[in-house]
Amino acid sequence: MENSLLYKLLAVTLLIVVYVLAAAFDMARETVAPLVVIAIAVVLFFPTRKKK
């Protein structure tokens, strides 16, 4: 696998863990959920530079 794909997968996994922890500890899910969704969209759809 490409390194950029691994970094994206790791970042998305960490963001999901953050949401699960926020839900488990009942910490402002209404605020955390949209931020996590936006962050995942940015991670997945942000263009990456190709090495030449």
N, C-alpha and C positions, 0 to 999 in steps of 0.2 A: 504494500500500500504506500501511497505517497505520504510524505510527512505532513503536508497541509491538511490532508484528509484526517489523519490521526489527531492533529491538533484541534480540528473542528469537532471531531467526535468526543474528544476529551472535554472540550469547553462546553458542549451541549450536555454531556453527562454531569459535569459539575453544576451547571445551571439547574438541571432537574433535581439534583441532590439538594441544592439550596431551597428549591420550592418545597420539596418533601419535608425538609427540616422545618421550614416556616409553617407548614401545615401541621406537622406533628406537635410543635410547640405553640400552636395557635397564635402566631405572630403576624398580624396584618396581612392575611392572604389576599385581601382586596387590593392591596398596594403591591405586594410582591408578585402576584400572578401576571399582571400586565407587563411589568418590568422584565420578568423572565421570558415572556413570549417575545417581546421586542428584542431582547438580547439574543435569543436563539435565532430570530430572523436575521439579525445583523451578522451573527457568526456564520450562518449558512449561506447567505446571499451576498455577503461582501466580497467583491472580487479580490483575488489574490494575484500577486505578481508571479509571473512565470520566469524561471531561471533560464538564462540563455546559454 
